Amino acid sequence: MSEISLTIDGREVKATKEMTLLEAARSAGIHIPTLCYHEKLEPYGGCRLCIVEVESRGRSKIVVSCVYPVESGITVRTRSEKIDRIRKMILELLLAHAPDSFILNDLAKEYNADKNRFEKEASFCIHCGLCVRYCAEVKKKNAVGFIDRGIRKEISFIPKIAAQECWNCKECFPLCPTEALQAAYVLVQGLTTAEPAALLRAVE
Amino acid sequence: MPRINSPAELEAYRNTLVSQRDPDKTCITLCSGSACHASGSREVAARFQQEIEAQGLTDQVEFRRTGCHGFCERGPIVVIHPDEICYFQIKPDDVPEIISETIKEKKIIDRLLYHDPATNEKIIRESEIPFYKHQGRIVFGSNGSIDPKNIDDYIAIGGYSALAKSLSGMTPEQVLQEVKKANLRGRGGGGFPAGVKWEGSRNAPGDIKYVIVNADEGDPGAYMDRSLLEGNPHSVLEGLTIGAYAIGAHEGYIYVRQEYPLAVENVNVAIRQAEEYGFLGENILGSGFDFVVKVHRGAGAFVCGESTALMTALEGRAGEPRPKYIRSNVVGLWGRPSVLNNVETWANVPLIINNGADWFTQFGTDGSKGTKIFSLVGKITNTGLVEVPMGTPMKDIIFKIGGGIPNGKKFKAVQTGGPSGGCLPEELLDLPVGFDELTKAGSMMGSGGMIIMDEDTCMVDVARYFLEFLTDESCGKCVPCREGMRQMLKILTNITKGKGKEGDIELLEQLAETLVEASLCALGRSAANPFLSTLKYFRNEYEAHIKDKRCPALSCKELIAFYIDPEKCKACTVCARKCPSEAIIGGKGLIHIIDQSKCTKCGTCFEVCPPRYRAVKKISGEPVPPPIPEEARIIVKERAQK
């Protein structure tokens, strides 16, 4: 396993070739904020909060550190005026949907984000996909998935699978950065307990 | 059906075909692309077949249904060879006359000819019509002469000779070098050099590699790929097979939209015929090279035109782009090196192989070689598909070929590059169309859509419209694209409704920065272009909407009002009778007025007011003058004079 070295925030960091920038930074104790990242899951690149500036061969570009592979000799900056400005905007966009999320509010303080910048449209889910991916990749059950696309995209439990698998698992609950998942799950749970046969018919 | 086992056999077969075809025999071609289907081409075709038989001409006259000729504004189009007599907008009832007059008597039917509005002359030959005369149709030209369902037509004009040349006389490396030297850039949007992409795949490790045709053309108003795939599917298959040979792929896919039924049908027919002839399958033309092609129908998501989303969809999963920084020509479909090019790009390949890179590079600018097909739509006289050498000034395309703006209106802007392209103003009409030139101007080539807008188009509303389209089509995976566009669309909608606030432009600019810099794929990264380019060139319109609550183009409904000028109203009562919401108060001999509380701003009164009066006015940013008092409404003076 060959080791390479790169510079992150002025510090020389050693990394192995298959690491991403985020992994290299974390291994060196350098913090980069994330929402959709989880070490047990494939990088998703959805929240875009972990953007950093990479300077390579005299050119600077913004990349997403959770998927960008480390390269020898590059210079990485995890904070800059521009990075902070974009992170602030991302947080403000998400706070319109989940204004009470602890994780978002903590980050909002750090980046001076205004939770009232955009009109509230509380849907709670911020589409990080942690529950969906955890259920698919770790549990291999696919009891929860995304439906529709774009601004209509939602997470949804598949009642037929959920009724059988979720009772004894619920491992996705603590992953949710906005506690929205729990609400969705409880909703389906309520539905399945009340009229399980009718709901199953509706699904089929 | 013959199976052709070597380049020599192909040449012999071609010679036989050509010798059997008498170039002087009368051949009637009828365009049968989707656009002409819509205007009744199928019925016209049936009538021709029936009439040729009825008038006893089956042996003397050949009838051929071809692909799209491009001049869709005037379809269905009939061209009678060898004299090249061109008739437009043919109805089934015109057919008996065409047969008895033009075919039998050699007489031209005047009323079916093209009438040039500029010179007021009738033009007989297709090549002399301005729409065609100023084009350079090297890729699209054969569409008008071959029957896409008949492989012999393609072979007769030299089809599959580039494949034969590649397989028998060139190494894969030589093929690759020729395409690289030609500097063929991707016609689907990004403009990435195809040769470089191919080389990356060729050099990537792995035995299994793929070539893919991107026929998921989704830009509103763009249909050049559809027309190529419908009208000349073999040229795409031939290009794809050559590409497969160059990079070492043995499997190819055509990802085509479900909404293109004729393209799906024709390409499937073409694949079957190519397999029968031995241009696809095992041991192609005796070379030992194997290659198969499968057709995959897309389910209608715009984002699936993005390369990684397309590949994810091909794998059978929801079409979302991948976040990876590794190019798909190295790690693509099922993790294998995969070359994806769009329909038009593949169709250029046989031409480059047959004629050489030097021939190809004689067309175009320094950075953009060859030709490009554009779809000319919107407020333009000649709607249709045009192919011009790269570097042709925009104004030549719009005015010389497109015939300018109809109804005496003024040109305002051209949107190039599809929904994520940009709007370019009149000052840039001299701009040569090329990948780099358009990008520098704040727009892009995209796949070649050109939407022409006239003075009645509101540029803020245009930005809002395209953003609405993209918001609808975003996959929703990344925050900047999903949430950024959601907010941009809200703000733009408010501005067009007269609810814009100070600071909206700045907030839109910040959202645009987030989209451009932080989005996952090209859809999000370019989604701000319609806003950014209209702001750059038409900032005054944004300011008028926000500050003065005025729409300078008099287009945004919430910001305009209709008003009848009492000095001009002659009480003809037309507007009052046509108003669908009974908002016009009037009567015989009375000056009409509009009840603003009932008016829905549909614009009917404005349209029906006779041009000699022009009494109905559209106003914006100013209060509607109060209605004149009832006693003053009687038109006395006029009566007295009469």
HADDOCK unambig.tbl for C-alpha pairs under 7 A between the chains (distance, minus, plus):
assign (segid A and resid 44 and name CA) (segid B and resid 323 and name CA) 6.61 0.50 0.50
assign (segid A and resid 45 and name CA) (segid B and resid 323 and name CA) 5.47 0.50 0.50
assign (segid A and resid 46 and name CA) (segid B and resid 477 and name CA) 5.58 0.50 0.50
assign (segid A and resid 46 and name CA) (segid B and resid 478 and name CA) 4.14 0.50 0.50
assign (segid A and resid 46 and name CA) (segid B and resid 479 and name CA) 6.41 0.50 0.50
assign (segid A and resid 47 and name CA) (segid B and resid 478 and name CA) 5.64 0.50 0.50
assign (segid A and resid 47 and name CA) (segid B and resid 479 and name CA) 5.36 0.50 0.50
assign (segid A and resid 48 and name CA) (segid B and resid 478 and name CA) 6.89 0.50 0.50
assign (segid A and resid 48 and name CA) (segid B and resid 479 and name CA) 6.80 0.50 0.50
assign (segid A and resid 48 and name CA) (segid B and resid 518 and name CA) 6.33 0.50 0.50
assign (segid A and resid 62 and name CA) (segid B and resid 517 and name CA) 6.67 0.50 0.50
assign (segid A and resid 67 and name CA) (segid B and resid 323 and name CA) 6.72 0.50 0.50
assign (segid A and resid 67 and name CA) (segid B and resid 324 and name CA) 6.05 0.50 0.50
assign (segid A and resid 68 and name CA) (segid B and resid 325 and name CA) 6.10 0.50 0.50
assign (segid A and resid 86 and name CA) (segid B and resid 514 and name CA) 5.63 0.50 0.50
assign (segid A and resid 90 and name CA) (segid B and resid 479 and name CA) 6.83 0.50 0.50
assign (segid A and resid 90 and name CA) (segid B and resid 480 and name CA) 6.69 0.50 0.50
assign (segid A and resid 93 and name CA) (segid B and resid 483 and name CA) 6.07 0.50 0.50
assign (segid A and resid 149 and name CA) (segid B and resid 474 and name CA) 6.83 0.50 0.50
assign (segid A and resid 149 and name CA) (segid B and resid 475 and name CA) 4.95 0.50 0.50
assign (segid A and resid 149 and name CA) (segid B and resid 476 and name CA) 5.39 0.50 0.50
assign (segid A and resid 150 and name CA) (segid B and resid 471 and name CA) 6.44 0.50 0.50
assign (segid A and resid 150 and name CA) (segid B and resid 472 and name CA) 6.17 0.50 0.50
assign (segid A and resid 150 and name CA) (segid B and resid 473 and name CA) 6.40 0.50 0.50
assign (segid A and resid 150 and name CA) (segid B and resid 474 and name CA) 4.60 0.50 0.50
assign (segid A and resid 150 and name CA) (segid B and resid 475 and name CA) 4.65 0.50 0.50
assign (segid A and resid 150 and name CA) (segid B and resid 476 and name CA) 3.65 0.50 0.50
assign (segid A and resid 150 and name CA) (segid B and resid 482 and name CA) 5.70 0.50 0.50
assign (segid A and resid 151 and name CA) (segid B and resid 471 and name CA) 6.96 0.50 0.50
assign (segid A and resid 151 and name CA) (segid B and resid 476 and name CA) 6.13 0.50 0.50
assign (segid A and resid 151 and name CA) (segid B and resid 482 and name CA) 5.79 0.50 0.50
assign (segid A and resid 151 and name CA) (segid B and resid 486 and name CA) 6.90 0.50 0.50
assign (segid A and resid 153 and name CA) (segid B and resid 476 and name CA) 6.34 0.50 0.50
